Amino acid sequence: MTTSSVPATAPAERFDPATADARWQQAWDAAQSFRADDASTKPRSYVLEMFPYPSGRIHIGHVRNYTMGDVLARYKRMRGFEVLHPMGWDAFGMPAENAAMEKGVHPGGWTRDNIANMKAQLKRLGFALDWSREIATCEPEYYGHEQALFLDLYAAGLVYRKESTVNWDPVDHTVLANEQVIDGRGWRSGALVEKRKLNQWFLKITDFAEELLEGLSTLDKWPEKVRTMQENWIGKSQGLQFGFTLSSGETLEVYTTRPDTIFGASFVAVAADHPVAQGVAANSAEAQDFIALCKKGGTTAAELETAEKLGFDTGITARHPFTGADLPVYIANFVLMEYGTGAIMAVPGHDQRDFDFASKYGLPILRVVAADPSDADKPFAGEAEAGDGVLVNSDFLDGMSVADAKATVIARARSEGWGEGKTVWRLRDWGVSRQRYWGTPIPFIHCEVCGVVPVPKKQLPVTLPEDVTFDVPGNPLDRHPTWKHVGCPQCGNPARRETDTLDTFVDSSWYFLRFASQPEDRPFDPEAIKRWLPVEQYIGGIEHAILHLLYARFWTRALARIGKIEVTEPFGSLFTQGMVTHETYTVRRQITEEQRIEWGLNPDSDDPRLEFYLSPNEVEKRSEGAFERETGLPVTVGRVIKMSKSKKNVVDPDEIVRALRAAPVAPVRAV
């Protein structure tokens, strides 16, 4: 029968997508259609998208990400594979504590309510997910096993505690990761970040630098861009470490990756907490004031690049090893004690930070590398030149290539006994301490008699107390009346728990293992890991190219080194799905001085008005501009950027689903 032969009076049935979706999803659930079978003899395929943070709602960016995994998982299942396609929640972190402070709710309740909302959204979309393996990193059943693994790494010498310089937010009273420092200010409070020394817990990722670098060559199914980013972050370099003889009689050790430029050195700079700087400050109030100034500001590479370059002339000079010239020694705000030796040989002509500093303080800027020897006296065009070329104005190095000049200087330094060639790494050990409540408690106890003592594994998990308050800034675990007070497991004397919690990147560094295997008495079964890992296809944003992906690779290799698993690379193939973007909307509102104080907002602005982000459905666009629907206030339409819940420029998929279900649908006719 053709469509044209259908009688005009035949009843027209309408397709109801809401009813059809619900019917099929119930059928899938009843049949456990997407549940992975560990006992299956089929070939296996592990498909995984980076799990979401439960902030309350998913947006179209999430839908794009999980749709890609869904399509692949269904395809592999139809091809006869046993497919593992799980879902869970990266549930610890500062946003929950912010909600606790701003809304007067408990982080746990806020997080679990958000999980319920987002899970319902994902289920409505009908993704082929194995919900039987759902995990949330904020639950003791998950983080208790993480604590056990942390203790295993400690026993293997891969965890340690030391004093280090950190980014400190004086309003939120917490350490900030480099990525949380924006233009020198805390990402949430807006307070000027300070450098502060604290005892911190570290993971020895540097012990794996060579392995992590070499392993990149095996990841031929990863984007080249991601591998390059990791290679640069690990940052293997070969250079010269040598000692300047100071006019004070001391020897100052410096390291340089560009020994070829040594004839271009015009000053030496040390970090504010370098022993040379501290020695000068002991007899100079001005030096003390300058060092205090240096402690204000972040420790990120971006901060060091963009901050105004400031220095204090110590009055000490350093003897150049070839020319014998006396170079001035400065305390400089762009040199950090944690990098290299905490002192640098500054070559302004071929390093931009040195160039900016030399320009500010009227120091010589010498050209020692040029594209052509005829350019030896060519002036600089307002910036340093870091490119390749031949050596000029460099005595016995003139005419050499950069590579030959490096080798020659290192050889001379070694033969004359004042320096040595050395390989160094940009990668630093991973500081995992965070001074906040909503995270995995670090399983250690501090005893006046026994020192730092691991919590016995039989006492795990060390769980977070529920009765905490967020009425004042800082870590609630520090001021809890009972939680931190315990007996030492070794001597029984009164002791205290570690009140720092783990960086949430630790939680996401092994969740893919727990998805694959979930025994109650241990983090995972190594035999199950061997069957499922590595993940065949991992999907997630390129913004995680360095930290999450590098930390996950490290954690996997660390567990392999201590004999917990055999796999060394967690993700066989990586797909970075791109960004879903949208313009932003902001409205300026008046706030009271009381609100400013209550919210801990930046006090050094004369304008008490602040910009607030709006979501697209809160904005009405008219011919004369954009306006907030509720108040009619004018709205500033910003540029198109990645969808972000913090910027509120997100589109809720539920709105689209509702619109599609409400749209007129053509009648279904017999054919």
Disulfide bonds with the S-S distance in Angstrom:
none
